[in-house]
Amino acid sequence: MSSLLRFQSPIRQRTLLLTTVALPLTGWTVHALALHRRLADARKDQLSGLPGRHELIAHGERLLRTRHRDDPHVLMLDGVGFKTVNDTYGHAAGDAVIQTIGRRLARWTASRQALAARLGGDEFAVSVALPPSTALAEIAGLREQLQQPLQHEQHTLRLDVSLGIARAVDLPGETSSRILRGADNAMYKVKKGLEAFPYLATRADAYADTVNGRRAGRRGSHLLARAA
C-alpha cells in the first residue's frame, strides 16, 4: 500500500465515525426542536393564540437586561363592554372578539421586539421595546387598530379597550412583574376615567395596594379577600 493510501485510510475511518455519530445527534436535535415547538404551542391560549403571563414576564426581563432602559414598555389592555357582547350576541361573538384582539396584537408585535399575551378573560398585555421618540404614537396606533369594528355574522361589533402604559425608565430598578403591575393600575385609572389616555404609570401605581397580589377591583379579588 502506498504512503498516500495509508494516509487516506485513517481519514476515511474518522470521517465515517464522525458521520455515524452526527446522524443520531442530528436526529435528536430535530426531535428536541419539535418537542420545544409542541411545548410552546401547548402553553399558548387556545382561543387567542397568544402565550400567557409567564412568557410575558420572561420577555420583559430579557428586554430589561438587553435594551436601553428608555426602550422597554409594558402595556396593559382590558376590553370595554365585553360582557355586553356576550349577553347580547352570545358567547360565540365573545370568542370572536378575543380571537380578533389576539390576531391584531400578534400582527402588531410581529414587526417589533415585542410579545403579546392573554392574561385571562378580556385582559391582554404587551412587553415591547420602543424608541422614546415614537413610543406614544405607536401605542396610540395600536389602540386605534384594536378598536376597529368587527363583523360577526350579520352584526357589527364595536370594540373598545382601556390601555395603560408603564415605562421602565419611569420605574428604575423594578422587575418586569412590578412594571406590569404599574401598567395594570394605569389601565384601571384610564378605564374608570380617573386619568386620560395616554397615562404613564408612576411608582405609586406599581406599588398600589393589592388583594392577595391582585389589583383591588379586578374580577375575583373580593372572593380572594373573603377566603383569606
PEUR-V939557 format. One record per run of one state. SS is the DSSP state (2 for helix, 1 for strand, 0 for the rest). FROM is the first residue (numbers start at 1). TO is the last residue. If there is no record, write none. Layout:
# PEUR-V939557
((SS | FROM | TO) (SS | FROM | TO))
This chain:
# PEUR-V939557
((0 | 1 | 2) (2 | 3 | 43) (0 | 44 | 50) (1 | 51 | 51) (0 | 52 | 52) (2 | 53 | 66) (0 | 67 | 71) (1 | 72 | 79) (0 | 80 | 81) (2 | 82 | 89) (0 | 90 | 90) (2 | 91 | 110) (0 | 111 | 113) (1 | 114 | 120) (0 | 121 | 122) (1 | 123 | 129) (0 | 130 | 134) (2 | 135 | 146) (0 | 147 | 149) (1 | 150 | 152) (0 | 153 | 154) (1 | 155 | 157) (0 | 158 | 160) (1 | 161 | 167) (2 | 168 | 170) (0 | 171 | 175) (2 | 176 | 191) (0 | 192 | 199) (1 | 200 | 200) (0 | 201 | 202) (2 | 203 | 206) (0 | 207 | 209) (1 | 210 | 211) (0 | 212 | 213) (1 | 214 | 215) (0 | 216 | 220) (2 | 221 | 227) (0 | 228 | 228))
